Amino acid sequence: MPQKKYINLKRDHIFMAKDLGIVGTVGRFKPLHNGHAVVLEAMCERSIHVYIGIGSTNRYNMRNPFTKEETQSMINLVLQKKFSNYSFVDVPDLDNGPKWREQALQIYGKLDHFITTNDYVESLLKNDYDLIHTFTLLPNEKRIFLEATMVRIAIAKGEAWEKFVPPVIATYLKENKLDERFCKEFGLATLKYAAFEYTPNNRGTI
């Protein structure tokens, strides 16, 4: 089967409303930040339906400090006032690439496109779906290069993390004391990770 490559929306001149058909994506959204928000809104604007995969639903740790239900609530807070053409699917970690690919094909089924910035996800699904790089959905001025890791580090450091997330998400995290819970459970580990291991990838993540 021939290898499928990223579609370049700008190059291929496909900017019609709902031109993407049925699409899938996957991310952890821990927490949902400004970069996630603009991308998810663009997906919903351009697609008939978006299957939003919540990754690592079987993990609760430093990199996944919010539950599936909390993550879905954050996404709904950003999308549900404007859109109804999306639904959630669980995409647990399997620690096995080929098995994860098989799982993804069963979960998502037939799609017109799969949208991702993740190199590993691309390597697993490149022969199965037409891939679209997330940032090609947006004009340059709307692209936000931000990782959720940056937000978590800012929370752990007690810095002004609120600027990295939509106001409604900052309110949700504070009102439910999820920022405090994160610091209590994973703050020290996050600070250690930031000091000795973390290197921004400058690509942003979905």
N, C-alpha and C positions, 0 to 999 in steps of 0.2 A: 504494500500500500504506500503511495507516495507521501512524503512528509509534508504536513501542512504548516505554513508559516503565518506569522502575524499579518493581519490585514492592516494596511495603513489607510485610515478613513480619509485623511486629507488627500493622499495620492489618488485614491480610487473614487473620490468625489461622491461619496454616499452620505449626504446630509439631510435626506428627507425625513419628515416626522415619522416616528415609529418605524424607521428603516431597518432596525436591527433585528426585528422579529422576536423570537424567544431566546433569551440568553441566560447564561449561568455565570456565577462568580463565587469566589470563596475568600473569606478573610476571618480574622479573629476579632477585630474591632474592640480591643482591650486597652483603653476605651475607644469609643467612636470619636474621631477628631475631625478638624475642619477639612482635611484632605479627603477623608472617607465621605464626608457629607456631600461635597460637590460632585464627587464621582458617582455616588449612589443616586443622587438627583439626576445626573446626566443619563445614567442607565435607564431610569424610569421614564424620563422624557423621550428617550430614543427607542424604547423597546415596547413590544406588545405585552410581554411579561418577563419579569426578572426573578430567577431563582437565586436567592441570596443564601449561600452556604455559610453556616456558622462553623468555622473550623475549630478543632481541638475541643469539641464539646465534652470529651471524656477526661479533660485535664482541668485541675484547679491548682495553680502554682504561681510562681513569680511572673511568668509570661502570660498566664491566663487567670488573672485574679478576679474575674467577674463570671458569674454563672451564665449559662445559656439564656435563661429567662431575663437576666439583667441586660445582657447584650441585645436581645430582641427588643426589650423596652427602649433602649437607647436608639436603635434604628427606627423604631416606630415613632418616637418623639420627633425625629428629623423628617421622616417621610410621610407619615399618615395623613397630615393635613392637606397634602397636595396630591398624593398618589395612592392608588389601591391596586396597582398592577404588579405587585410583588408578593412573594411568599418565602418562607424560611425552610431550609433543609439542614439537617444535622450532618456534619462531616467530621467524624471523630478521627483522631490520630491512630495509625496502625503501626507506625515505626517500620513500615515495609512499603517501599515505593510501588512495586507491581500490584500488591494487594490494594493499596490506596487507589490506584488507577482503576482497578476492577470495581471497587466500591463506588468511586465517583461516577463511572459509567452507569451503574445500576441506579444511583440516586438521581442523577440529572436526566438520564435518558437522552432522547433526541433533542438537540439544540441547534439553533442557527449559528450561534457564536458562543465562545467562552471568553470571558474578559478577565485578564490577570496582569499583574506586574511581576509575579513571582517566578523566578527562573526555574525553580524545581518543579512547580506545577506545570509550567510550560513544557519542560522536558518529558513529563509523564503523559500529558494530554495532546501533544503536538500532532500525533498521528490519528487522533480521534475527533477533534473539533477544529473549526476555523477559529483561530485565536485572535483576539483584539487586545492590543496593549492599552491598559487603562487610560493613560494620559492622552491617547489620540482621540478620546471622546471630548477633550476640552481644548479650547484655545489657550495659547501660551499664558495669557494673563490670568487665567483661572486655575492654572496648575499649582498645587500646593505640595511641596516636597517635605513631607512630615511622616514620621513613624510613631506608632503608639508607644514604642519604647521610650521615645523622647518625653512623651507626656507622663509616663509612669516615673521616669527619673525625676522630672520636675516636681511631681507630687511627693516623692520620697525626700527630696531636698527641701521641701517647704517653699518652693519658688512659685511664681505666678503662672501655674499650669493652666488656669482658666482661659488664657488667651489662645490656647491651642485647640480648644473644643468649642462647638456651638454653645451659646448661652444656655439653651435648654438642657444641654448635657451637663454643664457645670452645675446648674441648679439641681438636676436629678442626682448627681453624685453626692452633692453636699447634703441635700435634704434626707437622703437615705444613708448618710454617713459612710458611703462606700470609699471615699478618699481616706477617711480615718481607718477604716477596716484594712484597706490596702497597706497603709503605713504600719499598722500594728502587726499584720501577718507577714508582709514581704518587704517592708521598707529597708531594713538593714541589708538584706540580700540584694535588693535592687541597687543600693548605694555601692556595695562591693562590686557588683557587676559593672556599674557605670565607671568605676575607678580603674578596673583592671582588664575588662574584657570587651566592652561595648565600642563598636566603631560604626557610625552612621553610614548607611549605604548610599545616601544621596539620591535614591530613586523613589522614596516614599513607598508605602505599602497599602494594599487593600486587604 
